[in-house]
Amino acid sequence: MARQNYLFTSESVSEGHPDKVCDRISDAVVDAYLREMPEARVACETLATTNRIVIAGETRGPASITSDYIAHLARLAVRDIGYEQDGFHWENCDVAVHLHAQSAHIAQGVDAGGNKDEGAGDQGIMFGYACRETEELMPAPILYSHRILHLLAEARKSGKEPALGPDAKSQVTVRYENGKPVGATSIVLSTQHLDPALTSEDVRRIVEPYIRTALPDGWITGETDWHVNPTGAFVIGGPDGDAGLTGRKIIVDTYGGAAPHGGGAFSGKDPTKVDRSAAYAARYLAKNVVAADLADRCTIQLSYAIGVSDPLSVYVDLHGTGRCDEAKLEAALRDVMGLSPRGIREHLKLNRPIYERTAAYGHFGRQPDADGGFSWEKTDLVDQLRPLAG
């Protein structure tokens, strides 16, 4: 039997974290290509350090997406995040673009031709997860870690909290009783601040109201342990303080360690890459399973081989909370949604410029957007899945 009483911790990082700056730029490139050509191919990596951004990778798309335009997109992303400091400034930093044509040997596996459907853009395993801990059917520790930073970013960018800088990290330790999250035993928040004179106590006075707003009523008590800027001054932030790379925050992007991860990053990849699209599909299916009341927890694994259309395996684990047969559910999931790369993209309408917004505060647990963003968070399969209960 699973443990019922325990502590579990997850962390999040803000849009100004060096790695998230890189994720944002890489996804801005993906969106630029998909906006011009929905079938474009993009695998874009970004490195950021002191006043320097390097963008590299492989693409196949319209010639109108030039290196100068990509550099311009990078600057716009950095400006929106809010970096105007001496060591990393959107206007003055050097941007080098080293994108080249997609490998013909990768293209031959992905492209449809003759009797061959599109294949997966790579081999790999992808996981999706959902649970009843929150209304969003997400694990509580990662959801609230994201929420803290999102509220602080909104306050900073609105001008309400001008003392805060873009770079920040949060961490919430949640206490579980009888398998349910009931409170926060510790809160860690490190945030860049623009006034060197501010102490850790000063920063806590600024951020504490937002943290209390982010967490459920009653979760913070007199016994909650606080660590706000525990090292002291945090003025040098972002890529000037620590180099960033695309794809280094895969646990932040998903379930905060509460569920397995296949190892593949999302940002910078077009939806032919199953690292991204199949992870979205697995979350979509798991969320619909829980929303259909077939289980209180659901983990789904999908696996693929490069150039092969159909998944090699579909695995479902309901963690002893299921109200249906897992083997039957595995077969049913193949029926309610095509799980080939093409089937996933068409079902979730992924060939659209909807990815830059995913680069911070998690790819899951978000509200679906009117233009198709976060389509994998819909629960429109519930009616088809609910008859499986029994």
Secondary structure, DSSP 8 states (H G I E B T S, - for coil): ---SSEEEEEEEE-TTSHHHHHHHHHHHHHHHHHHH-TT-EEEEEEEEETTEEEEEEEEES-TTS-HHHHHHHHHHHHHHHT-EETTEETTTSEEEEEEEE--HHHHHHHS-BTTB---BSS-EEEEEEEESSSTTSS-HHHHHHHHHHHHHHHHHHHTS-TTEEEEEEEEEEEEEETTEEEEEEEEEEEEEES-TT--HHHHHHHHHHHHHHHS-TTS--TT-EEEESTTS---S-GGGTS-EETT--HHHHTTTTSS---S---TTB-TTSHHHHHHHHHHHHHHHHHHTTS-SEEEEEEEE-BT--S-SEEEEE-TT--SS-HHHHHHHHHHHS--SHHHHHHHHT-SSS--GGGGSS-SSS----TTSTTGGG--TTHHHHGGG--
